[in-house]
Amino acid sequence: MEQTGEISFIPNEDVRPLQPKDIHLQPTPTYIPIPIIIDGEIQTSNLSYLVKDHDWLITQLTSYNLDIKELDKVVLAT
């Protein structure tokens, strides 16, 4: 029994939840999203960290039918 009054237990191996490695899967790592536009301002340091450039950003904006002049419409882009 825990100090909080709760009981902890460890299930037997044959009834524990399935894990990706149990079926030989290699899940892709989960990363924290890095903001590249915040309140219409390009975060150039984050673009550099992601090894992306201004041209890449323009291409991404174009794919969402946005122009670089419309950054004020973007609150957050990750």
C-alpha positions in Angstrom: 0.0 0.0 0.0 1.3 3.5 -1.0 1.6 6.4 1.5 -1.5 7.9 -0.2 -3.6 4.9 0.7 -3.6 3.6 -2.9 -2.6 0.1 -3.8 -0.1 -0.4 -6.6 0.2 -3.6 -8.5 2.2 -5.0 -11.4 0.2 -7.3 -13.7 1.5 -10.7 -14.7 3.4 -10.7 -18.0 0.7 -12.6 -19.9 -2.0 -9.9 -19.0 0.0 -6.7 -19.3 -0.8 -4.2 -22.2 0.7 -5.0 -25.5 4.0 -3.1 -26.2 5.3 -2.2 -29.7 8.4 -4.3 -29.1 6.2 -7.3 -28.4 5.3 -7.4 -32.1 8.7 -6.2 -33.3 7.5 -2.6 -34.2 9.8 0.4 -34.0 7.5 3.4 -33.4 8.8 6.7 -34.6 10.0 9.0 -31.8 7.6 11.7 -30.6 9.0 15.2 -30.6 7.8 18.4 -29.1 6.6 20.8 -31.9 8.9 23.7 -32.5 7.1 27.0 -33.3 8.4 28.7 -36.5 5.8 31.4 -36.5 4.3 33.0 -33.4 1.8 35.9 -33.7 2.9 36.6 -37.3 6.6 36.7 -36.4 9.0 34.3 -38.0 11.2 32.5 -35.4 14.4 32.5 -37.4 16.4 30.8 -34.6 13.9 27.9 -34.7 14.0 27.7 -38.5 17.8 27.4 -38.2 17.5 24.7 -35.5 15.2 22.7 -37.8 17.8 23.2 -40.6 15.1 25.0 -42.7 15.4 28.3 -44.6 13.1 31.2 -45.6 12.4 29.6 -49.0 11.2 26.4 -47.3 8.9 28.4 -45.2 7.4 30.3 -48.2 6.8 26.9 -49.8 5.0 25.7 -46.7 2.9 28.8 -46.5 2.0 28.5 -50.2 0.8 25.0 -49.7 -1.8 26.5 -47.3 -2.7 29.2 -49.7 -1.0 31.9 -47.6 1.4 34.6 -48.9 4.4 35.8 -46.9 2.6 39.1 -46.6 -0.2 37.4 -44.7 1.9 36.3 -41.7 -0.3 38.5 -39.5 -3.0 35.9 -40.0 -0.8 33.1 -38.5 -1.0 32.9 -34.7 1.1 29.7 -34.4 2.8 27.5 -36.9 4.9 24.5 -35.8 
